Every structure is written in C-alpha cells, then in structure tokens.
C-alpha cells in the first residue's frame, strides 16, 4: 500500500517541477537567443563579405585601368566591409557554431574566407594603390615603345611587400576547408581562383619591378638578340631559327633593328662549352656551331648563349641576352593591335598569320627560298612597326604576351646572372628545372629537314603507381599523328634528308626525346608495340631517352616508355613544347607527401 505524501513533500515536488520548467524555459530562451544572434551575425557577415569582394574586384580593375583615384576609394570601401565581416565571424556564437563537428564546417570555412578577404584589402589592395602606376598597363606602356621605368623602380618596395602578402594569402586560400554546404563551397572555389589570379599578377609585376628597369636600359643601353622560331620544323624550344632581329633599349625607350632571315647565318661557328651533359646529348648535331640546331635542347638559356655567341662571331657585338617567339605568339599580339597591311596590300591578321607564315608561304614561293624569306621578313617588319607605335590596349597586350609566355612561345634569357636567376622562376625563363619532383617532358626534333611539323598532332599520357616504397613503375605514352593532307609538295616541305627505304613522300622523321624524373631508369621502350632502341643522355640532372621514328602520312605512331622512377614529393609536371598543335595531355600520377 503506497504511503501518502505529506503536505510538505507535495510542496517540495511542486517546487522542483517549477525549477525544471523555469530551467527549460531559460534554456529554450538561450537557444533561441543563440540562434537569433547567430542568424543576425551570419546575415551581416554574408552581406559585408559580398560587398567587400565586390569592391575588391573593382579595386583590381581600376588599378589595371590606371584609375588610381577610383582604386583608392573602392579599396577603402572593400577594407571597411571586410573588417565588419571579420567582426561578425569572430563573434562568440560564430566560433561556437564553427566548432561543432561536421555541422559547423560552413561557419568555419566562412570564417577562414573572411580572414583572407580582410587580409587582401588591408595588406594588398590598399598598399597597391600607392604603386598604381606600376601595376597599370596604361601607365606602364607609353607611346613610341617606351616603358615607364621610374614608376616601376619607385613602386618596387611596395610591390615586393604586396607580393609577399598575396603569396601567403594564396596559400591560405588554397587550404580553406571544403564544406558540405554547396553555396559556401562554391564561394570557396571562387575565392581560390580570384586570389590565385591576383597572386600571379602581383608576383609578376613585382619581379618585373626588380629586373625590368635594368634590362630596359635604366643603367645604360642594352641589346637583345630576338629569334623568330619556325615551329613547322620542330626544335627543342619550339622551332627552327627562321629569322632574327636585335632589340635595343635605352632608359626605357625600345627600338628594333631590321628583321633579317637566317640566310645571314653560317653552319661553322666556333663552338662554346655548355658542359659534358650537353655535349653528350646534343654534340653530334653541332648545336653551338650550326644555327639550324642551335635550339635542339628545350632549355632556353642554352639557345640564348649559343645565339649570343653566333651573333658576336658574326658582327663583333655581344648582346646582353636573347628572346624567342613564334607565329602563334604573333597571332595573340595581332588579336590586340589589329591587322597589318603589307606593302602589296595583303592583310595579315590573328586568324591567318600562322597559316601564312608556316604553310602558305612554302606553297606560294615553291623552291624560291630567297623570295619566301623576303616575304616573311616583310611580315615581321610590318608587325614590329605597328608594335613600336601607339598601343591603344596596353592591358590586353600584356595579357597576350602573358599567354604566349605561359605556353612557352615567348622566352627570355639574360646574360646578367642576377636577372637570369629571377627569369628562371617565371614562365619567361623556359627552363628545364633542376629539381627532383615528378617530371615528363616530351621533346620533338625534326630529323627530315622539312616543314611537316605544321601537320603534327600529339597526345601525351603520364601514369605512375602509388607512393608506397622508394620507387614506383611509371609509363609515358606518346602518340604522334601526321595529318599532312594529300597534295603536291616540294621536297623542302615534305621531303627528307635521310629518307627511310620505302617511306612515302610526306613521311615525318622525328627524334622523340623524353626527359624524366631525376633518378629514373628506362626498363623498355616500344614503337607501336615493338621493342625499340633508345639513346640515353641527361639534361640538367633529368635522364633523357631518345627514339628516332618515322610517321607516315595519315598515320599515328605510339611510343611507350616503361620506367622505374623514385617516389618523390611534388605534383607531376608535363611541360608542353610550343609547336602548332594543342596536344591532348593526361596525367595520372599520385601526389606523394
């Protein structure tokens, strides 16, 4: 039989239930308040972050357009909204929410992104306004092929500081945690792309401020040999040296000598010593003596030194460096400056310059090489004349040159060691890197002495096993297709110096080189599945394996290198030799830590 509670016990239980109800009510109020506070801070952070990013983009565009007054105003607006957003994500509820496993990841990612945007405005945009004339192409490139060297030098300290800041922020941006909330994750990817683009812009501008004034004659006149490469006949840096000129710079003013064809060069210059590895790999083709093979190596500084030597032996003048470019890069420039008209009335445009100079000129002039070379000289001279005039779209021109450099179609070498050390950190250096990261560079050198590489297309696949163990098996498969259409071609276009027995006219005879990861061993090489012989050499510490093969008209040849390479840190790199085609490249190489 249950005992009846006393009046005092009943009263105590009532007081206990009341305390629980009050506690639950208070707890509910706290939760509701927390959610409300969090919601308010979230809306504030979202709004302020979006405004900060919008003003930051306006600041970048204003800087590039040379409008430093507008850049200063909108950079200040970006900074104000970024600081407000930072205050929201640094609040107590935001930090508590971000600490919740999984569910809190959008809050934590947003806080990371806000910190980066805040850093961009305070450490990059506001200081960059002070260097606005240097980062603005409108202020940097003046009429008459002159460069504003004073602006670059004055801005160098600020640019160095902003470059260091953006590099750090770029690393932070790439490490922002992904999240399950699509809206936030999309914003993360957008921010990473924007910061990476800005990092490239400011880093390149900072590097330019370091070396461009001296290279452009701020401390005395400079001269540079410029080689126009004909990549219808492949060479390591792109194509055969087809024509040349000399650029002269003095206190930022640039002039260009007459463009001349390679008929001015000889095949018997005194050699120069580029080291035992270079001699072993390329000595048989006499590259330091015969201009036709002066750029068989893909490492552009070698070509630069060879051209410097040949020019000095030819004229007695020792240039301060060398530059290489090609008709594809020329098409990017023409897309900006517009068509040019040759003396006879023919128009040369971005759409037709590659075909005109790499194909049409050979069919138009047949075996009259002197006439063809005069025509190509005229094309080059006409474009150069327009470039040295008034540039209406300097920003677009710099972007075109940047695209050409990124594709290896614009390369620069300086004989001044400090300047060269900086160039080698940029795409302009066009160097074979001397480090241990995974590497596969396919290099085509034309052996037939013809122009069939205009019709060559490439596919490259680099695959490797997992990171377990000290070494791993890897494969590099290269497919070369000869797309030359049926037709009547001169021997100069489609013949061969060393014609394989039975090979039809139009057969492409190729030396196919593969530069590999340092320490790599070649196990086997096949051509269309059949074992083949490979010559072995080295280029700046990278083992190099060369196979000579022919590619008949309309056919594809597959060369497969089976390798054992060290398991090393770093992402795989597959540099692309700048020929006419846009090769298909596939990499399936695990990144080892």
C-alpha positions as CSV (number, residue, x, y, z in Angstrom):
1,X,0.0,0.0,0.0
2,X,1.5,3.3,-1.2
3,X,2.3,5.9,1.5
4,X,0.5,9.2,1.2
5,X,2.8,12.1,0.8
6,X,2.8,14.8,3.4
7,X,1.8,18.3,2.6
8,X,5.5,19.3,2.9
9,X,6.6,16.6,0.5
10,X,4.0,17.6,-2.1
11,X,5.0,21.2,-1.9
12,X,8.7,20.2,-2.4
13,X,7.9,18.3,-5.5
14,X,5.9,21.2,-6.9
15,X,8.8,23.5,-6.3
16,X,11.2,21.0,-8.0
17,X,8.9,20.8,-11.1
18,X,8.7,24.5,-11.2
19,X,12.5,24.9,-11.2
20,X,12.8,22.3,-14.0
21,X,10.2,24.2,-16.1
22,X,11.9,27.5,-15.4
23,X,15.3,25.9,-16.3
24,X,13.9,24.5,-19.5
25,X,12.4,27.9,-20.3
26,X,15.6,29.7,-19.7
27,X,17.5,27.1,-21.8
28,X,15.0,27.5,-24.6
29,X,15.4,31.2,-24.4
30,X,19.2,30.8,-24.5
31,X,19.0,28.5,-27.5
32,X,16.6,30.8,-29.3
33,X,18.7,33.8,-28.5
34,X,21.9,32.0,-29.7
35,X,20.3,31.0,-32.9
36,X,18.9,34.5,-33.4
37,X,22.3,36.1,-32.6
38,X,24.0,33.6,-35.0
39,X,21.5,34.3,-37.7
40,X,22.0,38.0,-37.4
41,X,25.8,37.7,-37.4
42,X,25.5,35.3,-40.4
43,X,23.4,37.7,-42.4
44,X,25.8,40.6,-41.5
45,X,28.8,38.5,-42.4
46,X,27.4,37.4,-45.7
47,X,26.3,40.9,-46.7
48,X,29.6,42.5,-45.7
49,X,31.7,39.8,-47.3
50,X,29.9,40.0,-50.6
51,X,30.3,43.8,-50.6
52,X,34.0,43.5,-49.7
53,X,34.6,41.1,-52.5
54,X,32.7,43.3,-55.0
55,X,34.7,46.4,-54.0
56,X,38.0,44.4,-54.1
57,X,37.2,43.3,-57.7
58,X,36.5,46.9,-58.6
59,X,39.8,48.0,-57.0
60,X,41.7,45.4,-59.1
61,X,40.0,46.5,-62.3
62,X,40.6,50.2,-61.5
63,X,44.3,49.6,-60.9
64,X,44.7,47.8,-64.2
65,X,42.8,50.6,-65.9
66,X,45.2,53.2,-64.4
67,X,42.4,54.9,-62.4
68,X,44.2,55.2,-59.1
69,X,41.7,57.7,-57.7
70,X,38.8,55.2,-58.1
71,X,41.1,52.3,-56.9
72,X,41.8,54.2,-53.7
73,X,38.2,54.9,-52.9
74,X,36.9,51.3,-53.6
75,X,39.8,49.7,-51.9
76,X,38.9,51.7,-48.8
77,X,35.3,50.5,-49.1
78,X,36.4,46.9,-49.5
79,X,38.6,47.3,-46.4
80,X,35.7,48.7,-44.3
81,X,33.2,45.9,-45.3
82,X,35.9,43.3,-44.8
83,X,36.6,44.5,-41.3
84,X,32.9,44.4,-40.5
85,X,32.6,40.9,-41.8
86,X,35.6,39.9,-39.8
87,X,33.9,41.2,-36.6
88,X,30.9,39.0,-37.3
89,X,32.8,35.8,-37.8
90,X,35.0,36.5,-34.8
91,X,31.9,36.7,-32.6
92,X,31.3,34.1,-29.8
93,X,28.3,32.4,-31.4
94,X,30.1,32.0,-34.7
95,X,33.1,30.4,-33.1
96,X,30.9,28.1,-31.1
97,X,29.0,27.0,-34.2
98,X,32.2,26.5,-36.1
99,X,33.5,24.1,-33.5
100,X,30.6,21.7,-33.9
101,X,31.9,18.6,-35.8
102,X,30.7,18.4,-39.4
103,X,27.6,20.7,-38.9
104,X,29.9,23.6,-38.1
105,X,32.1,23.3,-41.2
106,X,30.3,26.1,-43.2
107,X,30.8,28.5,-40.4
108,X,34.5,27.7,-40.0
109,X,35.1,27.8,-43.8
110,X,33.3,31.2,-44.0
111,X,35.5,32.5,-41.1
112,X,38.6,31.4,-43.0
113,X,37.5,33.0,-46.2
114,X,36.6,36.3,-44.4
115,X,40.0,36.4,-42.8
116,X,41.6,36.1,-46.3
117,X,39.4,38.8,-47.8
118,X,40.2,41.1,-44.9
119,X,43.9,40.4,-45.5
120,X,43.5,41.1,-49.2
121,X,42.1,44.6,-48.6
122,X,44.4,45.6,-45.8
123,X,47.7,44.0,-46.9
124,X,47.4,44.1,-50.7
125,X,44.9,46.5,-52.2
126,X,45.4,49.5,-50.0
127,X,49.2,49.3,-50.4
128,X,48.9,48.5,-54.1
129,X,47.1,51.8,-54.7
130,X,50.4,53.5,-53.8
131,X,52.0,51.6,-56.6
132,X,49.1,52.0,-59.0
133,X,51.1,53.5,-61.9
134,X,53.4,50.4,-61.9
135,X,50.6,47.8,-62.0
136,X,48.5,49.8,-64.5
137,X,49.4,48.9,-68.1
138,X,48.1,52.2,-69.3
139,X,50.7,54.0,-67.2
140,X,53.5,51.4,-67.7
141,X,53.5,51.2,-71.5
142,X,53.8,54.6,-73.1
143,X,53.6,55.6,-76.8
144,X,56.5,55.0,-79.1
145,X,57.6,51.7,-77.4
146,X,58.7,53.4,-74.2
147,X,58.4,51.9,-70.7
148,X,57.8,53.9,-67.6
149,X,60.9,52.8,-65.7
150,X,60.7,55.4,-63.0
151,X,57.3,54.2,-61.9
152,X,58.5,50.6,-61.8
153,X,61.5,51.5,-59.7
154,X,59.6,53.7,-57.3
155,X,57.0,51.0,-56.8
156,X,59.4,48.2,-56.3
157,X,59.4,48.2,-52.4
158,X,55.6,48.3,-52.1
159,X,55.2,45.7,-54.8
160,X,57.7,43.4,-53.0
161,X,55.6,43.7,-49.8
162,X,52.3,43.1,-51.5
163,X,53.8,40.2,-53.5
164,X,54.8,38.5,-50.2
165,X,51.4,39.2,-48.7
166,X,49.4,37.8,-51.6
167,X,51.6,34.7,-51.8
168,X,50.8,34.0,-48.2
169,X,47.1,34.7,-48.6
170,X,47.0,32.5,-51.8
171,X,48.4,29.6,-49.7
172,X,45.8,30.2,-47.1
173,X,43.1,30.3,-49.7
174,X,44.1,27.0,-51.3
175,X,43.9,25.4,-47.8
176,X,40.4,26.7,-46.9
177,X,38.5,23.6,-45.7
178,X,35.8,22.3,-48.1
179,X,32.2,22.1,-46.7
180,X,29.0,20.2,-47.2
181,X,27.1,23.4,-47.9
182,X,27.2,23.9,-51.7
183,X,26.7,27.7,-51.5
184,X,29.7,28.1,-49.2
185,X,31.8,25.6,-51.1
186,X,31.2,27.4,-54.4
187,X,32.3,30.7,-52.8
188,X,35.4,28.9,-51.5
189,X,36.4,27.8,-55.1
190,X,35.7,31.3,-56.5
191,X,37.8,32.9,-53.9
192,X,40.7,30.4,-54.5
193,X,40.6,31.2,-58.2
194,X,40.5,35.0,-57.7
195,X,43.3,35.0,-55.2
196,X,45.4,32.8,-57.4
197,X,44.9,35.1,-60.4
198,X,45.8,38.2,-58.3
199,X,48.8,36.4,-56.9
200,X,50.1,35.7,-60.4
201,X,49.6,39.3,-61.4
202,X,51.3,40.9,-58.4
203,X,54.1,38.4,-58.3
204,X,54.9,39.0,-61.9
205,X,54.7,42.8,-61.5
206,X,57.0,42.6,-58.5
207,X,59.5,40.6,-60.5
208,X,59.3,43.0,-63.4
209,X,60.0,45.9,-61.0
210,X,63.1,44.1,-59.8
211,X,64.7,43.4,-63.1
212,X,62.9,45.3,-65.9
213,X,64.4,48.7,-65.3
214,X,68.0,47.5,-65.7
215,X,67.1,45.1,-68.6
216,X,65.4,48.0,-70.4
217,X,68.4,50.3,-70.1
218,X,67.9,52.3,-66.9
219,X,71.6,51.9,-66.1
220,X,72.9,52.0,-69.6
221,X,72.0,50.7,-73.1
222,X,71.0,47.0,-73.5
223,X,70.7,44.9,-76.6
224,X,68.9,41.5,-77.1
225,X,69.0,39.0,-80.0
226,X,65.4,38.1,-81.0
227,X,64.9,34.7,-82.7
228,X,61.7,34.0,-84.7
229,X,61.1,30.3,-84.5
230,X,59.5,28.3,-87.3
231,X,57.7,25.6,-85.4
232,X,56.7,23.9,-88.7
233,X,60.1,22.4,-88.3
234,X,60.3,21.4,-84.6
235,X,63.2,22.1,-82.3
236,X,63.5,21.8,-78.5
237,X,62.4,25.3,-77.7
238,X,59.8,25.3,-80.4
239,X,61.0,25.6,-83.9
240,X,63.9,26.2,-86.3
241,X,65.5,29.7,-86.1
242,X,63.9,31.2,-89.1
243,X,64.6,34.9,-88.8
244,X,66.0,37.4,-86.3
245,X,66.4,40.9,-85.2
246,X,68.1,42.9,-82.4
247,X,66.1,44.9,-79.9
248,X,67.9,47.9,-78.3
249,X,66.8,49.5,-75.1
250,X,68.0,52.8,-73.5
251,X,66.3,54.3,-70.5
252,X,63.0,52.6,-71.3
253,X,62.9,53.5,-75.0
254,X,62.9,50.5,-77.2
255,X,64.0,50.3,-80.9
256,X,64.2,47.3,-83.2
257,X,66.8,46.7,-86.0
258,X,65.7,45.4,-89.4
259,X,64.3,41.9,-89.3
260,X,66.6,39.5,-91.3
261,X,66.2,35.9,-92.3
262,X,68.5,33.0,-91.2
263,X,70.3,33.2,-94.6
264,X,72.8,35.6,-92.8
265,X,73.9,32.7,-90.5
266,X,76.6,30.1,-91.2
267,X,77.0,26.4,-90.3
268,X,80.6,26.6,-89.0
269,X,80.8,28.9,-86.0
270,X,83.4,28.4,-83.3
271,X,81.9,26.1,-80.6
272,X,81.2,27.1,-77.0
273,X,81.3,24.8,-74.0
274,X,77.9,24.2,-72.3
275,X,79.1,21.2,-70.2
276,X,79.6,17.5,-70.7
277,X,75.9,16.5,-70.4
278,X,75.0,19.0,-73.2
279,X,77.9,17.7,-75.3
280,X,76.9,14.1,-74.8
281,X,73.2,14.7,-75.5
282,X,73.5,17.1,-78.5
283,X,77.1,17.3,-79.6
284,X,76.5,15.1,-82.7
285,X,74.3,17.8,-84.2
286,X,76.9,20.6,-83.6
287,X,74.3,22.9,-82.0
288,X,76.9,25.6,-80.9
289,X,78.3,25.7,-84.5
290,X,75.3,25.2,-86.8
291,X,72.4,27.7,-86.3
292,X,69.9,25.1,-87.6
293,X,70.4,23.0,-84.5
294,X,71.1,25.9,-82.1
295,X,67.9,25.3,-80.1
296,X,67.6,21.5,-80.1
297,X,67.6,21.5,-76.2
298,X,64.3,22.5,-74.6
299,X,66.3,24.6,-72.0
300,X,66.2,28.1,-73.5
301,X,69.2,29.5,-71.7
302,X,71.4,27.2,-73.8
303,X,69.8,28.6,-77.0
304,X,70.3,32.1,-75.7
305,X,74.0,31.6,-75.0
306,X,74.5,30.0,-78.4
307,X,72.7,32.8,-80.3
308,X,74.8,35.3,-78.3
309,X,78.0,33.6,-79.4
310,X,77.0,33.3,-83.0
311,X,75.9,37.0,-83.2
312,X,79.2,38.1,-81.7
313,X,81.2,36.0,-84.1
314,X,79.1,37.3,-87.0
315,X,79.2,41.0,-86.1
316,X,81.6,41.6,-83.2
317,X,78.7,42.8,-81.0
318,X,78.0,40.9,-77.7
319,X,74.3,41.2,-76.9
320,X,73.0,41.3,-73.3
321,X,70.5,38.5,-73.8
322,X,68.2,36.7,-76.1
323,X,64.4,36.4,-76.8
324,X,62.5,33.8,-78.7
325,X,59.0,33.9,-80.1
326,X,56.9,32.3,-82.9
327,X,54.0,32.9,-85.2
328,X,51.4,31.6,-82.7
329,X,52.5,34.2,-80.2
330,X,52.4,36.8,-83.1
331,X,48.7,35.8,-83.6
332,X,48.0,36.7,-80.0
333,X,49.6,40.1,-80.4
334,X,47.7,40.8,-83.7
335,X,44.5,40.0,-82.0
336,X,45.2,43.0,-79.8
337,X,46.8,45.5,-82.1
338,X,44.7,44.7,-85.1
339,X,45.5,43.6,-88.7
340,X,48.6,44.9,-90.6
341,X,48.8,45.6,-94.3
342,X,51.8,44.6,-96.3
343,X,53.2,46.9,-99.0
344,X,51.4,44.9,-101.7
345,X,48.0,45.3,-99.9
346,X,47.8,41.8,-98.4
347,X,46.3,41.8,-94.9
348,X,47.9,39.8,-92.1
349,X,45.6,39.1,-89.1
350,X,45.4,37.0,-86.0
351,X,43.4,34.5,-88.0
352,X,45.8,33.9,-90.9
353,X,49.3,34.8,-89.7
354,X,50.2,31.2,-88.6
355,X,48.9,29.6,-91.8
356,X,50.6,32.3,-94.0
357,X,54.0,32.0,-92.4
358,X,54.0,28.3,-91.6
359,X,52.3,26.8,-94.7
360,X,51.1,29.2,-97.4
361,X,54.5,30.8,-97.8
362,X,56.0,27.5,-98.8
363,X,53.4,26.7,-101.4
364,X,53.3,30.2,-102.8
365,X,57.0,30.5,-103.4
366,X,57.9,26.9,-104.1
367,X,61.6,26.3,-104.2
368,X,62.4,30.1,-104.4
369,X,63.6,30.3,-100.8
370,X,65.0,33.8,-101.1
371,X,61.6,35.1,-102.2
372,X,59.9,33.3,-99.3
373,X,62.3,34.6,-96.8
374,X,61.9,38.2,-98.1
375,X,58.2,37.8,-97.7
376,X,58.5,36.5,-94.1
377,X,60.9,39.4,-93.3
378,X,58.3,41.8,-94.6
379,X,55.5,40.3,-92.4
380,X,57.7,40.5,-89.3
381,X,58.9,44.1,-90.1
382,X,55.3,45.3,-90.6
383,X,54.1,43.9,-87.3
384,X,57.1,45.3,-85.5
385,X,56.5,48.8,-86.9
386,X,52.9,48.7,-85.6
387,X,54.1,47.4,-82.2
388,X,56.5,50.3,-81.8
389,X,53.8,52.9,-82.4
390,X,50.8,53.8,-80.2
391,X,49.3,51.0,-78.2
392,X,45.6,51.6,-77.6
393,X,45.0,48.5,-75.4
394,X,48.1,48.0,-73.3
395,X,46.4,45.8,-70.7
396,X,45.2,43.4,-73.5
397,X,48.7,43.4,-75.0
398,X,50.3,42.4,-71.7
399,X,47.7,39.6,-71.3
400,X,48.5,38.4,-74.8
401,X,52.2,38.4,-74.0
402,X,51.5,36.6,-70.8
403,X,49.5,33.9,-72.6
404,X,52.4,33.5,-75.0
405,X,54.9,33.2,-72.2
406,X,52.7,30.7,-70.4
407,X,52.7,28.5,-73.5
408,X,56.5,28.8,-73.9
409,X,56.0,30.9,-77.0
410,X,57.8,33.9,-75.5
411,X,61.2,33.1,-73.8
412,X,63.8,35.5,-72.4
413,X,67.4,34.9,-71.3
414,X,69.7,37.5,-69.7
415,X,73.5,37.2,-69.5
416,X,73.3,39.1,-66.2
417,X,73.3,36.3,-63.5
418,X,71.0,38.1,-61.0
419,X,68.5,38.9,-63.7
420,X,68.6,35.4,-65.1
421,X,68.0,33.9,-61.6
422,X,64.7,35.9,-61.5
423,X,63.7,35.0,-65.0
424,X,64.2,31.3,-64.3
425,X,61.4,31.5,-61.6
426,X,58.9,32.6,-64.3
427,X,57.5,31.0,-67.5
428,X,59.6,33.5,-69.5
429,X,62.7,31.6,-68.4
430,X,61.6,28.5,-70.4
431,X,64.0,26.3,-68.3
432,X,64.3,22.6,-67.6
433,X,64.1,22.7,-63.8
434,X,66.9,21.3,-61.7
435,X,64.9,19.6,-59.0
436,X,63.6,16.1,-58.1
437,X,59.8,16.4,-58.5
438,X,58.0,14.1,-60.9
439,X,58.7,15.1,-64.4
440,X,57.9,14.1,-68.0
441,X,58.8,16.5,-70.9
442,X,58.4,15.2,-74.4
443,X,60.6,16.9,-77.0
444,X,60.2,16.6,-80.8
445,X,63.2,17.5,-83.0
446,X,62.6,17.3,-86.8
447,X,65.1,15.0,-88.5
448,X,63.9,15.3,-92.0
449,X,64.8,19.0,-92.6
450,X,61.2,19.6,-93.8
451,X,58.2,21.6,-92.6
452,X,55.9,18.7,-91.8
453,X,55.5,19.5,-88.1
454,X,52.9,22.1,-89.2
455,X,50.7,19.0,-89.6
456,X,51.8,17.1,-86.5
457,X,49.5,16.5,-83.5
458,X,50.5,15.0,-80.2
459,X,48.9,13.0,-77.3
460,X,50.9,12.5,-74.1
461,X,49.9,10.3,-71.1
462,X,52.0,10.1,-68.0
463,X,50.9,7.4,-65.4
464,X,52.5,6.1,-62.3
465,X,51.8,3.7,-59.5
466,X,51.1,4.5,-55.8
467,X,53.5,6.3,-53.4
468,X,54.3,3.1,-51.5
469,X,58.0,2.2,-51.4
470,X,61.1,4.1,-52.5
471,X,60.4,3.7,-56.2
472,X,57.4,3.0,-58.5
473,X,56.7,2.0,-62.0
474,X,55.6,4.6,-64.4
475,X,54.7,4.9,-68.1
476,X,54.8,7.7,-70.6
477,X,52.9,7.1,-73.8
478,X,53.3,9.5,-76.8
479,X,51.1,9.3,-79.9
480,X,52.2,11.3,-82.9
481,X,49.8,11.8,-85.8
482,X,50.9,13.0,-89.2
483,X,47.9,15.0,-90.6
484,X,49.5,16.2,-93.8
485,X,46.7,16.2,-96.5
486,X,47.2,14.7,-99.9
487,X,48.8,17.1,-102.4
488,X,51.9,18.0,-104.3
489,X,54.6,19.3,-102.0
490,X,58.1,20.4,-102.7
491,X,61.0,18.5,-101.2
492,X,61.6,21.4,-98.9
493,X,58.2,20.9,-97.3
494,X,57.7,17.2,-97.4
495,X,61.0,15.6,-98.4
496,X,63.6,14.1,-96.1
497,X,67.4,14.4,-95.8
498,X,67.6,10.7,-94.6
499,X,64.7,9.1,-96.4
500,X,64.0,5.7,-94.9
501,X,63.8,2.9,-97.5
502,X,60.2,2.7,-98.9
503,X,58.9,5.7,-96.9
504,X,56.3,7.7,-98.9
505,X,56.7,11.4,-99.6
506,X,55.3,13.3,-96.6
507,X,56.7,10.9,-94.0
508,X,57.7,12.8,-90.8
509,X,61.0,11.6,-89.5
510,X,61.3,12.5,-85.8
511,X,63.7,12.4,-82.9
512,X,61.4,11.9,-79.9
513,X,63.1,12.7,-76.6
514,X,61.7,12.2,-73.1
515,X,63.1,14.0,-70.1
516,X,62.2,12.1,-66.9
517,X,62.2,12.5,-63.2
518,X,65.7,12.6,-61.7
519,X,66.9,9.1,-60.9
520,X,64.6,7.4,-63.4
521,X,65.6,4.1,-65.1
522,X,64.3,3.0,-68.5
523,X,63.0,-0.6,-68.5
524,X,61.7,-0.8,-72.0
525,X,60.6,1.4,-74.9
526,X,58.3,0.3,-77.7
527,X,57.1,1.8,-81.0
528,X,53.7,0.5,-81.9
529,X,54.2,-2.4,-79.5
530,X,57.5,-3.4,-80.9
531,X,60.7,-3.1,-78.8
532,X,62.9,-0.1,-79.9
533,X,66.3,1.3,-79.2
534,X,66.6,4.4,-77.1
535,X,69.7,6.7,-76.9
536,X,70.4,7.7,-73.3
537,X,71.6,11.1,-72.1
538,X,70.8,13.6,-69.4
539,X,69.6,17.2,-69.3
540,X,70.2,19.2,-66.0
541,X,70.0,16.0,-63.9
542,X,67.0,14.6,-65.8
543,X,67.6,11.2,-67.6
544,X,66.7,11.6,-71.3
545,X,65.7,8.8,-73.6
546,X,65.6,9.5,-77.4
547,X,63.9,7.3,-80.0
548,X,64.0,8.0,-83.7
549,X,60.9,7.1,-85.6
550,X,59.0,7.9,-88.8
551,X,55.3,8.8,-89.0
552,X,53.8,8.1,-92.5
553,X,51.2,10.5,-93.9
554,X,47.8,10.0,-92.3
555,X,49.1,7.6,-89.7
556,X,49.6,7.6,-85.9
557,X,52.7,6.1,-84.2
558,X,52.6,5.3,-80.5
559,X,55.9,5.3,-78.5
560,X,55.6,3.9,-74.9
561,X,58.4,4.4,-72.3
562,X,58.2,1.9,-69.4
563,X,60.1,3.4,-66.5
564,X,61.0,3.0,-62.8
565,X,61.2,6.3,-61.1
566,X,61.9,7.4,-57.5
567,X,58.9,8.0,-55.3
568,X,59.4,11.7,-54.6
569,X,57.4,14.6,-53.3
570,X,55.6,17.1,-55.5
571,X,52.9,17.2,-58.3
572,X,53.8,15.8,-61.7
573,X,54.8,18.3,-64.3
574,X,54.4,17.8,-68.0
575,X,55.8,20.8,-69.9
576,X,54.5,21.2,-73.4
577,X,56.8,22.0,-76.3
578,X,55.3,25.0,-78.2
579,X,54.5,23.6,-81.6
580,X,51.5,24.4,-83.8
581,X,49.0,21.9,-82.2
582,X,47.3,21.9,-78.9
583,X,48.2,18.5,-77.6
584,X,46.0,16.2,-75.5
585,X,47.7,15.6,-72.2
586,X,46.6,13.1,-69.5
587,X,48.4,12.8,-66.1
588,X,47.5,10.0,-63.6
589,X,50.3,10.4,-61.1
590,X,49.6,10.2,-57.4
591,X,51.0,13.2,-55.4
592,X,53.4,11.8,-52.8
593,X,53.8,13.6,-49.5
